[in-house]
Amino acid sequence: MSAQNLQERNKRVEADKAWETSRTRRALIALFTYLVVGFYLNLLNVNYAWLHALVPPMAYVLSTLSLPLVKKIWIEKIYNEKD
């Protein structure tokens, strides 16, 4: 593998990682989840379907906000103790 190919691969990997951790990605996932659940609950004639549809995306957003803290604790307490 040439140096240029390696640099191009590294740029793609960095871009993928930036996307995976971006707020844009989280917001889009939350929005699409809200819409899908909202339409589904509406189809089932659930009262206040759009209000109830807020629960899954809010849970997703809260989990993504708390995971970095959980990851840090896990690395410090469990992963590093294996060494």
PyMOL Python script that loads the backbone (N, CA, C, O; Angstrom):
from pymol import cmd

cmd.read_pdbstr("""\
ATOM      1  N   MET A   1       0.848  -1.176   0.000  1.00  0.00           N
ATOM      2  CA  MET A   1       0.000   0.000   0.000  1.00  0.00           C
ATOM      3  C   MET A   1       0.895   1.242   0.000  1.00  0.00           C
ATOM      4  O   MET A   1       1.804   1.377   0.819  1.00  0.00           O
ATOM      5  N   SER A   2       0.613   2.131  -0.930  1.00  0.00           N
ATOM      6  CA  SER A   2       1.434   3.324  -1.038  1.00  0.00           C
ATOM      7  C   SER A   2       1.078   4.337   0.040  1.00  0.00           C
ATOM      8  O   SER A   2       0.038   4.237   0.691  1.00  0.00           O
ATOM      9  N   ALA A   3       1.963   5.312   0.214  1.00  0.00           N
ATOM     10  CA  ALA A   3       1.732   6.355   1.221  1.00  0.00           C
ATOM     11  C   ALA A   3       0.476   7.160   0.891  1.00  0.00           C
ATOM     12  O   ALA A   3      -0.269   7.541   1.794  1.00  0.00           O
ATOM     13  N   GLN A   4       0.242   7.417  -0.379  1.00  0.00           N
ATOM     14  CA  GLN A   4      -0.954   8.179  -0.785  1.00  0.00           C
ATOM     15  C   GLN A   4      -2.217   7.385  -0.471  1.00  0.00           C
ATOM     16  O   GLN A   4      -3.190   7.943   0.036  1.00  0.00           O
ATOM     17  N   ASN A   5      -2.209   6.093  -0.768  1.00  0.00           N
ATOM     18  CA  ASN A   5      -3.371   5.252  -0.468  1.00  0.00           C
ATOM     19  C   ASN A   5      -3.640   5.218   1.032  1.00  0.00           C
ATOM     20  O   ASN A   5      -4.791   5.257   1.468  1.00  0.00           O
ATOM     21  N   LEU A   6      -2.580   5.146   1.804  1.00  0.00           N
ATOM     22  CA  LEU A   6      -2.717   5.124   3.259  1.00  0.00           C
ATOM     23  C   LEU A   6      -3.310   6.435   3.783  1.00  0.00           C
ATOM     24  O   LEU A   6      -4.168   6.427   4.665  1.00  0.00           O
ATOM     25  N   GLN A   7      -2.848   7.548   3.234  1.00  0.00           N
ATOM     26  CA  GLN A   7      -3.390   8.850   3.641  1.00  0.00           C
ATOM     27  C   GLN A   7      -4.868   8.984   3.278  1.00  0.00           C
ATOM     28  O   GLN A   7      -5.663   9.504   4.061  1.00  0.00           O
ATOM     29  N   GLU A   8      -5.227   8.511   2.088  1.00  0.00           N
ATOM     30  CA  GLU A   8      -6.633   8.556   1.669  1.00  0.00           C
ATOM     31  C   GLU A   8      -7.495   7.680   2.577  1.00  0.00           C
ATOM     32  O   GLU A   8      -8.599   8.071   2.957  1.00  0.00           O
ATOM     33  N   ARG A   9      -6.994   6.509   2.917  1.00  0.00           N
ATOM     34  CA  ARG A   9      -7.715   5.611   3.816  1.00  0.00           C
ATOM     35  C   ARG A   9      -7.891   6.265   5.182  1.00  0.00           C
ATOM     36  O   ARG A   9      -8.974   6.202   5.764  1.00  0.00           O
ATOM     37  N   ASN A  10      -6.829   6.894   5.701  1.00  0.00           N
ATOM     38  CA  ASN A  10      -6.908   7.564   6.998  1.00  0.00           C
ATOM     39  C   ASN A  10      -7.935   8.696   6.988  1.00  0.00           C
ATOM     40  O   ASN A  10      -8.651   8.896   7.969  1.00  0.00           O
ATOM     41  N   LYS A  11      -8.005   9.433   5.883  1.00  0.00           N
ATOM     42  CA  LYS A  11      -8.998  10.512   5.767  1.00  0.00           C
ATOM     43  C   LYS A  11     -10.414   9.945   5.798  1.00  0.00           C
ATOM     44  O   LYS A  11     -11.301  10.506   6.442  1.00  0.00           O
ATOM     45  N   ARG A  12     -10.621   8.822   5.093  1.00  0.00           N
ATOM     46  CA  ARG A  12     -11.951   8.192   5.097  1.00  0.00           C
ATOM     47  C   ARG A  12     -12.310   7.706   6.498  1.00  0.00           C
ATOM     48  O   ARG A  12     -13.443   7.883   6.944  1.00  0.00           O
ATOM     49  N   VAL A  13     -11.370   7.105   7.180  1.00  0.00           N
ATOM     50  CA  VAL A  13     -11.614   6.610   8.535  1.00  0.00           C
ATOM     51  C   VAL A  13     -11.919   7.769   9.477  1.00  0.00           C
ATOM     52  O   VAL A  13     -12.833   7.679  10.296  1.00  0.00           O
ATOM     53  N   GLU A  14     -11.164   8.852   9.367  1.00  0.00           N
ATOM     54  CA  GLU A  14     -11.407  10.036  10.201  1.00  0.00           C
ATOM     55  C   GLU A  14     -12.779  10.636   9.915  1.00  0.00           C
ATOM     56  O   GLU A  14     -13.479  11.052  10.838  1.00  0.00           O
ATOM     57  N   ALA A  15     -13.167  10.684   8.643  1.00  0.00           N
ATOM     58  CA  ALA A  15     -14.479  11.226   8.278  1.00  0.00           C
ATOM     59  C   ALA A  15     -15.596  10.331   8.825  1.00  0.00           C
ATOM     60  O   ALA A  15     -16.604  10.830   9.324  1.00  0.00           O
ATOM     61  N   ASP A  16     -15.416   9.015   8.732  1.00  0.00           N
ATOM     62  CA  ASP A  16     -16.412   8.087   9.274  1.00  0.00           C
ATOM     63  C   ASP A  16     -16.558   8.250  10.781  1.00  0.00           C
ATOM     64  O   ASP A  16     -17.671   8.251  11.307  1.00  0.00           O
ATOM     65  N   LYS A  17     -15.443   8.387  11.466  1.00  0.00           N
ATOM     66  CA  LYS A  17     -15.488   8.566  12.923  1.00  0.00           C
ATOM     67  C   LYS A  17     -16.157   9.892  13.286  1.00  0.00           C
ATOM     68  O   LYS A  17     -16.948   9.955  14.227  1.00  0.00           O
ATOM     69  N   ALA A  18     -15.842  10.943  12.542  1.00  0.00           N
ATOM     70  CA  ALA A  18     -16.465  12.246  12.800  1.00  0.00           C
ATOM     71  C   ALA A  18     -17.973  12.161  12.603  1.00  0.00           C
ATOM     72  O   ALA A  18     -18.735  12.736  13.379  1.00  0.00           O
ATOM     73  N   TRP A  19     -18.407  11.446  11.567  1.00  0.00           N
ATOM     74  CA  TRP A  19     -19.841  11.278  11.333  1.00  0.00           C
ATOM     75  C   TRP A  19     -20.486  10.496  12.468  1.00  0.00           C
ATOM     76  O   TRP A  19     -21.546  10.881  12.962  1.00  0.00           O
ATOM     77  N   GLU A  20     -19.857   9.403  12.887  1.00  0.00           N
ATOM     78  CA  GLU A  20     -20.420   8.553  13.939  1.00  0.00           C
ATOM     79  C   GLU A  20     -20.612   9.312  15.247  1.00  0.00           C
ATOM     80  O   GLU A  20     -21.524   8.995  16.010  1.00  0.00           O
ATOM     81  N   THR A  21     -19.784  10.291  15.516  1.00  0.00           N
ATOM     82  CA  THR A  21     -19.874  11.024  16.784  1.00  0.00           C
ATOM     83  C   THR A  21     -20.517  12.406  16.625  1.00  0.00           C
ATOM     84  O   THR A  21     -20.546  13.186  17.577  1.00  0.00           O
ATOM     85  N   SER A  22     -21.028  12.711  15.438  1.00  0.00           N
ATOM     86  CA  SER A  22     -21.546  14.057  15.188  1.00  0.00           C
ATOM     87  C   SER A  22     -22.940  14.262  15.786  1.00  0.00           C
ATOM     88  O   SER A  22     -23.727  13.325  15.923  1.00  0.00           O
ATOM     89  N   ARG A  23     -23.210  15.497  16.132  1.00  0.00           N
ATOM     90  CA  ARG A  23     -24.544  15.873  16.618  1.00  0.00           C
ATOM     91  C   ARG A  23     -25.561  15.782  15.492  1.00  0.00           C
ATOM     92  O   ARG A  23     -26.731  15.479  15.727  1.00  0.00           O
ATOM     93  N   THR A  24     -25.120  16.041  14.280  1.00  0.00           N
ATOM     94  CA  THR A  24     -26.019  15.958  13.131  1.00  0.00           C
ATOM     95  C   THR A  24     -26.583  14.549  12.997  1.00  0.00           C
ATOM     96  O   THR A  24     -27.785  14.373  12.795  1.00  0.00           O
ATOM     97  N   ARG A  25     -25.721  13.553  13.110  1.00  0.00           N
ATOM     98  CA  ARG A  25     -26.151  12.157  13.016  1.00  0.00           C
ATOM     99  C   ARG A  25     -27.142  11.831  14.122  1.00  0.00           C
ATOM    100  O   ARG A  25     -28.180  11.221  13.868  1.00  0.00           O
ATOM    101  N   ARG A  26     -26.824  12.239  15.360  1.00  0.00           N
ATOM    102  CA  ARG A  26     -27.726  11.973  16.479  1.00  0.00           C
ATOM    103  C   ARG A  26     -29.081  12.634  16.268  1.00  0.00           C
ATOM    104  O   ARG A  26     -30.123  12.032  16.525  1.00  0.00           O
ATOM    105  N   ALA A  27     -29.058  13.874  15.799  1.00  0.00           N
ATOM    106  CA  ALA A  27     -30.316  14.600  15.569  1.00  0.00           C
ATOM    107  C   ALA A  27     -31.141  13.937  14.474  1.00  0.00           C
ATOM    108  O   ALA A  27     -32.359  13.817  14.606  1.00  0.00           O
ATOM    109  N   LEU A  28     -30.503  13.510  13.410  1.00  0.00           N
ATOM    110  CA  LEU A  28     -31.229  12.856  12.319  1.00  0.00           C
ATOM    111  C   LEU A  28     -31.832  11.529  12.767  1.00  0.00           C
ATOM    112  O   LEU A  28     -32.975  11.219  12.428  1.00  0.00           O
ATOM    113  N   ILE A  29     -31.076  10.751  13.521  1.00  0.00           N
ATOM    114  CA  ILE A  29     -31.602   9.482  14.029  1.00  0.00           C
ATOM    115  C   ILE A  29     -32.801   9.733  14.937  1.00  0.00           C
ATOM    116  O   ILE A  29     -33.815   9.041  14.841  1.00  0.00           O
ATOM    117  N   ALA A  30     -32.683  10.720  15.815  1.00  0.00           N
ATOM    118  CA  ALA A  30     -33.793  11.054  16.712  1.00  0.00           C
ATOM    119  C   ALA A  30     -35.009  11.519  15.913  1.00  0.00           C
ATOM    120  O   ALA A  30     -36.133  11.107  16.203  1.00  0.00           O
ATOM    121  N   LEU A  31     -34.796  12.368  14.914  1.00  0.00           N
ATOM    122  CA  LEU A  31     -35.901  12.874  14.096  1.00  0.00           C
ATOM    123  C   LEU A  31     -36.588  11.741  13.339  1.00  0.00           C
ATOM    124  O   LEU A  31     -37.815  11.636  13.359  1.00  0.00           O
ATOM    125  N   PHE A  32     -35.807  10.897  12.676  1.00  0.00           N
ATOM    126  CA  PHE A  32     -36.400   9.800  11.909  1.00  0.00           C
ATOM    127  C   PHE A  32     -37.118   8.814  12.832  1.00  0.00           C
ATOM    128  O   PHE A  32     -38.172   8.287  12.475  1.00  0.00           O
ATOM    129  N   THR A  33     -36.558   8.564  14.008  1.00  0.00           N
ATOM    130  CA  THR A  33     -37.215   7.692  14.978  1.00  0.00           C
ATOM    131  C   THR A  33     -38.553   8.286  15.389  1.00  0.00           C
ATOM    132  O   THR A  33     -39.561   7.581  15.439  1.00  0.00           O
ATOM    133  N   TYR A  34     -38.564   9.585  15.684  1.00  0.00           N
ATOM    134  CA  TYR A  34     -39.802  10.260  16.073  1.00  0.00           C
ATOM    135  C   TYR A  34     -40.852  10.141  14.972  1.00  0.00           C
ATOM    136  O   TYR A  34     -42.011   9.833  15.250  1.00  0.00           O
ATOM    137  N   LEU A  35     -40.456  10.383  13.736  1.00  0.00           N
ATOM    138  CA  LEU A  35     -41.405  10.328  12.631  1.00  0.00           C
ATOM    139  C   LEU A  35     -41.953   8.923  12.412  1.00  0.00           C
ATOM    140  O   LEU A  35     -43.158   8.746  12.233  1.00  0.00           O
ATOM    141  N   VAL A  36     -41.086   7.938  12.426  1.00  0.00           N
ATOM    142  CA  VAL A  36     -41.531   6.558  12.210  1.00  0.00           C
ATOM    143  C   VAL A  36     -42.472   6.122  13.335  1.00  0.00           C
ATOM    144  O   VAL A  36     -43.549   5.588  13.069  1.00  0.00           O
ATOM    145  N   VAL A  37     -42.077   6.346  14.573  1.00  0.00           N
ATOM    146  CA  VAL A  37     -42.919   5.953  15.703  1.00  0.00           C
ATOM    147  C   VAL A  37     -44.219   6.755  15.698  1.00  0.00           C
ATOM    148  O   VAL A  37     -45.287   6.208  15.972  1.00  0.00           O
ATOM    149  N   GLY A  38     -44.133   8.041  15.390  1.00  0.00           N
ATOM    150  CA  GLY A  38     -45.332   8.875  15.340  1.00  0.00           C
ATOM    151  C   GLY A  38     -46.333   8.382  14.305  1.00  0.00           C
ATOM    152  O   GLY A  38     -47.525   8.268  14.593  1.00  0.00           O
ATOM    153  N   PHE A  39     -45.856   8.094  13.114  1.00  0.00           N
ATOM    154  CA  PHE A  39     -46.760   7.586  12.081  1.00  0.00           C
ATOM    155  C   PHE A  39     -47.342   6.224  12.470  1.00  0.00           C
ATOM    156  O   PHE A  39     -48.522   5.958  12.243  1.00  0.00           O
ATOM    157  N   TYR A  40     -46.513   5.376  13.049  1.00  0.00           N
ATOM    158  CA  TYR A  40     -46.987   4.053  13.459  1.00  0.00           C
ATOM    159  C   TYR A  40     -48.058   4.168  14.543  1.00  0.00           C
ATOM    160  O   TYR A  40     -49.103   3.525  14.450  1.00  0.00           O
ATOM    161  N   LEU A  41     -47.806   4.983  15.570  1.00  0.00           N
ATOM    162  CA  LEU A  41     -48.797   5.156  16.631  1.00  0.00           C
ATOM    163  C   LEU A  41     -50.062   5.820  16.090  1.00  0.00           C
ATOM    164  O   LEU A  41     -51.167   5.484  16.515  1.00  0.00           O
ATOM    165  N   ASN A  42     -49.912   6.739  15.177  1.00  0.00           N
ATOM    166  CA  ASN A  42     -51.058   7.380  14.538  1.00  0.00           C
ATOM    167  C   ASN A  42     -51.876   6.364  13.753  1.00  0.00           C
ATOM    168  O   ASN A  42     -53.106   6.390  13.777  1.00  0.00           O
ATOM    169  N   LEU A  43     -51.177   5.462  13.053  1.00  0.00           N
ATOM    170  CA  LEU A  43     -51.838   4.399  12.298  1.00  0.00           C
ATOM    171  C   LEU A  43     -52.652   3.497  13.223  1.00  0.00           C
ATOM    172  O   LEU A  43     -53.711   2.997  12.844  1.00  0.00           O
ATOM    173  N   LEU A  44     -52.143   3.295  14.442  1.00  0.00           N
ATOM    174  CA  LEU A  44     -52.848   2.468  15.427  1.00  0.00           C
ATOM    175  C   LEU A  44     -53.933   3.236  16.179  1.00  0.00           C
ATOM    176  O   LEU A  44     -54.595   2.690  17.062  1.00  0.00           O
ATOM    177  N   ASN A  45     -54.108   4.508  15.819  1.00  0.00           N
ATOM    178  CA  ASN A  45     -55.101   5.370  16.469  1.00  0.00           C
ATOM    179  C   ASN A  45     -54.860   5.539  17.968  1.00  0.00           C
ATOM    180  O   ASN A  45     -55.808   5.573  18.752  1.00  0.00           O
ATOM    181  N   VAL A  46     -53.616   5.642  18.356  1.00  0.00           N
ATOM    182  CA  VAL A  46     -53.256   5.883  19.749  1.00  0.00           C
ATOM    183  C   VAL A  46     -53.527   7.354  20.055  1.00  0.00           C
ATOM    184  O   VAL A  46     -53.172   8.237  19.275  1.00  0.00           O
ATOM    185  N   ASN A  47     -54.160   7.605  21.202  1.00  0.00           N
ATOM    186  CA  ASN A  47     -54.383   8.991  21.630  1.00  0.00           C
ATOM    187  C   ASN A  47     -53.046   9.667  21.884  1.00  0.00           C
ATOM    188  O   ASN A  47     -52.137   9.072  22.462  1.00  0.00           O
ATOM    189  N   TYR A  48     -52.937  10.900  21.453  1.00  0.00           N
ATOM    190  CA  TYR A  48     -51.711  11.684  21.632  1.00  0.00           C
ATOM    191  C   TYR A  48     -50.482  10.961  21.054  1.00  0.00           C
ATOM    192  O   TYR A  48     -49.415  10.923  21.667  1.00  0.00           O
ATOM    193  N   ALA A  49     -50.667  10.402  19.880  1.00  0.00           N
ATOM    194  CA  ALA A  49     -49.608   9.601  19.252  1.00  0.00           C
ATOM    195  C   ALA A  49     -48.300  10.375  19.126  1.00  0.00           C
ATOM    196  O   ALA A  49     -47.231   9.835  19.412  1.00  0.00           O
ATOM    197  N   TRP A  50     -48.375  11.623  18.704  1.00  0.00           N
ATOM    198  CA  TRP A  50     -47.150  12.392  18.475  1.00  0.00           C
ATOM    199  C   TRP A  50     -46.463  12.743  19.782  1.00  0.00           C
ATOM    200  O   TRP A  50     -45.242  12.888  19.820  1.00  0.00           O
ATOM    201  N   LEU A  51     -47.224  12.878  20.841  1.00  0.00           N
ATOM    202  CA  LEU A  51     -46.620  13.105  22.153  1.00  0.00           C
ATOM    203  C   LEU A  51     -45.919  11.831  22.642  1.00  0.00           C
ATOM    204  O   LEU A  51     -44.793  11.881  23.139  1.00  0.00           O
ATOM    205  N   HIS A  52     -46.596  10.700  22.493  1.00  0.00           N
ATOM    206  CA  HIS A  52     -45.999   9.422  22.895  1.00  0.00           C
ATOM    207  C   HIS A  52     -44.782   9.071  22.035  1.00  0.00           C
ATOM    208  O   HIS A  52     -43.867   8.385  22.491  1.00  0.00           O
ATOM    209  N   ALA A  53     -44.783   9.540  20.809  1.00  0.00           N
ATOM    210  CA  ALA A  53     -43.664   9.249  19.906  1.00  0.00           C
ATOM    211  C   ALA A  53     -42.381   9.942  20.341  1.00  0.00           C
ATOM    212  O   ALA A  53     -41.307   9.614  19.836  1.00  0.00           O
ATOM    213  N   LEU A  54     -42.464  10.882  21.256  1.00  0.00           N
ATOM    214  CA  LEU A  54     -41.261  11.558  21.754  1.00  0.00           C
ATOM    215  C   LEU A  54     -40.402  10.659  22.646  1.00  0.00           C
ATOM    216  O   LEU A  54     -39.203  10.898  22.789  1.00  0.00           O
ATOM    217  N   VAL A  55     -40.996   9.643  23.238  1.00  0.00           N
ATOM    218  CA  VAL A  55     -40.274   8.823  24.217  1.00  0.00           C
ATOM    219  C   VAL A  55     -39.050   8.121  23.614  1.00  0.00           C
ATOM    220  O   VAL A  55     -37.957   8.287  24.156  1.00  0.00           O
ATOM    221  N   PRO A  56     -39.167   7.349  22.524  1.00  0.00           N
ATOM    222  CA  PRO A  56     -37.966   6.669  21.996  1.00  0.00           C
ATOM    223  C   PRO A  56     -36.835   7.596  21.581  1.00  0.00           C
ATOM    224  O   PRO A  56     -35.686   7.330  21.935  1.00  0.00           O
ATOM    225  N   PRO A  57     -37.106   8.683  20.839  1.00  0.00           N
ATOM    226  CA  PRO A  57     -35.976   9.540  20.472  1.00  0.00           C
ATOM    227  C   PRO A  57     -35.340  10.240  21.673  1.00  0.00           C
ATOM    228  O   PRO A  57     -34.128  10.453  21.702  1.00  0.00           O
ATOM    229  N   MET A  58     -36.159  10.595  22.663  1.00  0.00           N
ATOM    230  CA  MET A  58     -35.591  11.216  23.863  1.00  0.00           C
ATOM    231  C   MET A  58     -34.707  10.221  24.616  1.00  0.00           C
ATOM    232  O   MET A  58     -33.645  10.588  25.120  1.00  0.00           O
ATOM    233  N   ALA A  59     -35.141   8.979  24.689  1.00  0.00           N
ATOM    234  CA  ALA A  59     -34.321   7.949  25.330  1.00  0.00           C
ATOM    235  C   ALA A  59     -33.006   7.765  24.573  1.00  0.00           C
ATOM    236  O   ALA A  59     -31.948   7.609  25.183  1.00  0.00           O
ATOM    237  N   TYR A  60     -33.079   7.785  23.249  1.00  0.00           N
ATOM    238  CA  TYR A  60     -31.868   7.660  22.438  1.00  0.00           C
ATOM    239  C   TYR A  60     -30.914   8.812  22.705  1.00  0.00           C
ATOM    240  O   TYR A  60     -29.723   8.598  22.929  1.00  0.00           O
ATOM    241  N   VAL A  61     -31.432  10.024  22.682  1.00  0.00           N
ATOM    242  CA  VAL A  61     -30.582  11.199  22.902  1.00  0.00           C
ATOM    243  C   VAL A  61     -29.965  11.155  24.300  1.00  0.00           C
ATOM    244  O   VAL A  61     -28.772  11.416  24.453  1.00  0.00           O
ATOM    245  N   LEU A  62     -30.751  10.832  25.307  1.00  0.00           N
ATOM    246  CA  LEU A  62     -30.210  10.740  26.667  1.00  0.00           C
ATOM    247  C   LEU A  62     -29.134   9.661  26.772  1.00  0.00           C
ATOM    248  O   LEU A  62     -28.127   9.848  27.456  1.00  0.00           O
ATOM    249  N   SER A  63     -29.345   8.544  26.100  1.00  0.00           N
ATOM    250  CA  SER A  63     -28.342   7.477  26.161  1.00  0.00           C
ATOM    251  C   SER A  63     -27.043   7.905  25.486  1.00  0.00           C
ATOM    252  O   SER A  63     -25.960   7.561  25.958  1.00  0.00           O
ATOM    253  N   THR A  64     -27.140   8.654  24.384  1.00  0.00           N
ATOM    254  CA  THR A  64     -25.911   9.087  23.711  1.00  0.00           C
ATOM    255  C   THR A  64     -25.182  10.150  24.516  1.00  0.00           C
ATOM    256  O   THR A  64     -23.963  10.284  24.414  1.00  0.00           O
ATOM    257  N   LEU A  65     -25.929  10.910  25.318  1.00  0.00           N
ATOM    258  CA  LEU A  65     -25.281  11.917  26.159  1.00  0.00           C
ATOM    259  C   LEU A  65     -24.594  11.281  27.361  1.00  0.00           C
ATOM    260  O   LEU A  65     -23.559  11.770  27.812  1.00  0.00           O
ATOM    261  N   SER A  66     -25.156  10.204  27.879  1.00  0.00           N
ATOM    262  CA  SER A  66     -24.590   9.581  29.074  1.00  0.00           C
ATOM    263  C   SER A  66     -23.514   8.550  28.753  1.00  0.00           C
ATOM    264  O   SER A  66     -22.696   8.239  29.618  1.00  0.00           O
ATOM    265  N   LEU A  67     -23.491   8.016  27.548  1.00  0.00           N
ATOM    266  CA  LEU A  67     -22.532   6.968  27.213  1.00  0.00           C
ATOM    267  C   LEU A  67     -21.071   7.385  27.316  1.00  0.00           C
ATOM    268  O   LEU A  67     -20.264   6.574  27.770  1.00  0.00           O
ATOM    269  N   PRO A  68     -20.676   8.592  26.926  1.00  0.00           N
ATOM    270  CA  PRO A  68     -19.268   8.951  27.093  1.00  0.00           C
ATOM    271  C   PRO A  68     -18.812   8.882  28.558  1.00  0.00           C
ATOM    272  O   PRO A  68     -17.685   8.473  28.837  1.00  0.00           O
ATOM    273  N   LEU A  69     -19.677   9.276  29.481  1.00  0.00           N
ATOM    274  CA  LEU A  69     -19.344   9.190  30.898  1.00  0.00           C
ATOM    275  C   LEU A  69     -19.231   7.736  31.334  1.00  0.00           C
ATOM    276  O   LEU A  69     -18.292   7.368  32.040  1.00  0.00           O
ATOM    277  N   VAL A  70     -20.178   6.913  30.920  1.00  0.00           N
ATOM    278  CA  VAL A  70     -20.149   5.490  31.253  1.00  0.00           C
ATOM    279  C   VAL A  70     -18.909   4.839  30.661  1.00  0.00           C
ATOM    280  O   VAL A  70     -18.267   4.016  31.314  1.00  0.00           O
ATOM    281  N   LYS A  71     -18.568   5.202  29.423  1.00  0.00           N
ATOM    282  CA  LYS A  71     -17.375   4.651  28.773  1.00  0.00           C
ATOM    283  C   LYS A  71     -16.110   5.007  29.549  1.00  0.00           C
ATOM    284  O   LYS A  71     -15.236   4.162  29.749  1.00  0.00           O
ATOM    285  N   LYS A  72     -16.020   6.255  29.980  1.00  0.00           N
ATOM    286  CA  LYS A  72     -14.840   6.696  30.730  1.00  0.00           C
ATOM    287  C   LYS A  72     -14.700   5.903  32.025  1.00  0.00           C
ATOM    288  O   LYS A  72     -13.611   5.436  32.358  1.00  0.00           O
ATOM    289  N   ILE A  73     -15.801   5.755  32.748  1.00  0.00           N
ATOM    290  CA  ILE A  73     -15.781   4.997  34.005  1.00  0.00           C
ATOM    291  C   ILE A  73     -15.415   3.545  33.734  1.00  0.00           C
ATOM    292  O   ILE A  73     -14.611   2.966  34.464  1.00  0.00           O
ATOM    293  N   TRP A  74     -15.992   2.950  32.697  1.00  0.00           N
ATOM    294  CA  TRP A  74     -15.715   1.564  32.362  1.00  0.00           C
ATOM    295  C   TRP A  74     -14.238   1.361  32.046  1.00  0.00           C
ATOM    296  O   TRP A  74     -13.632   0.389  32.498  1.00  0.00           O
ATOM    297  N   ILE A  75     -13.656   2.276  31.271  1.00  0.00           N
ATOM    298  CA  ILE A  75     -12.234   2.171  30.921  1.00  0.00           C
ATOM    299  C   ILE A  75     -11.377   2.267  32.179  1.00  0.00           C
ATOM    300  O   ILE A  75     -10.444   1.485  32.359  1.00  0.00           O
ATOM    301  N   GLU A  76     -11.695   3.230  33.053  1.00  0.00           N
ATOM    302  CA  GLU A  76     -10.902   3.418  34.270  1.00  0.00           C
ATOM    303  C   GLU A  76     -11.035   2.252  35.242  1.00  0.00           C
ATOM    304  O   GLU A  76     -10.037   1.791  35.795  1.00  0.00           O
ATOM    305  N   LYS A  77     -12.252   1.773  35.452  1.00  0.00           N
ATOM    306  CA  LYS A  77     -12.505   0.779  36.499  1.00  0.00           C
ATOM    307  C   LYS A  77     -12.347  -0.660  36.048  1.00  0.00           C
ATOM    308  O   LYS A  77     -11.868  -1.493  36.817  1.00  0.00           O
ATOM    309  N   ILE A  78     -12.735  -0.973  34.828  1.00  0.00           N
ATOM    310  CA  ILE A  78     -12.759  -2.369  34.401  1.00  0.00           C
ATOM    311  C   ILE A  78     -11.662  -2.683  33.399  1.00  0.00           C
ATOM    312  O   ILE A  78     -10.892  -3.622  33.602  1.00  0.00           O
ATOM    313  N   TYR A  79     -11.580  -1.925  32.336  1.00  0.00           N
ATOM    314  CA  TYR A  79     -10.636  -2.227  31.263  1.00  0.00           C
ATOM    315  C   TYR A  79      -9.192  -2.120  31.736  1.00  0.00           C
ATOM    316  O   TYR A  79      -8.381  -3.003  31.456  1.00  0.00           O
ATOM    317  N   ASN A  80      -8.863  -1.038  32.456  1.00  0.00           N
ATOM    318  CA  ASN A  80      -7.486  -0.832  32.899  1.00  0.00           C
ATOM    319  C   ASN A  80      -7.071  -1.804  33.990  1.00  0.00           C
ATOM    320  O   ASN A  80      -5.876  -2.011  34.197  1.00  0.00           O
ATOM    321  N   GLU A  81      -8.021  -2.405  34.694  1.00  0.00           N
ATOM    322  CA  GLU A  81      -7.678  -3.377  35.731  1.00  0.00           C
ATOM    323  C   GLU A  81      -7.220  -4.708  35.139  1.00  0.00           C
ATOM    324  O   GLU A  81      -6.592  -5.508  35.833  1.00  0.00           O
ATOM    325  N   LYS A  82      -7.526  -4.953  33.868  1.00  0.00           N
ATOM    326  CA  LYS A  82      -7.103  -6.190  33.214  1.00  0.00           C
ATOM    327  C   LYS A  82      -5.607  -6.223  32.963  1.00  0.00           C
ATOM    328  O   LYS A  82      -5.025  -7.298  32.823  1.00  0.00           O
ATOM    329  N   ASP A  83      -4.974  -5.052  32.904  1.00  0.00           N
ATOM    330  CA  ASP A  83      -3.535  -4.972  32.601  1.00  0.00           C
ATOM    331  C   ASP A  83      -2.676  -5.406  33.760  1.00  0.00           C
ATOM    332  O   ASP A  83      -1.450  -5.394  33.658  1.00  0.00           O
TER     333      ASP A  83
END
""", "prot")
cmd.dss("prot")
cmd.show_as("cartoon", "prot")
cmd.util.cbc("prot")
cmd.orient("prot")
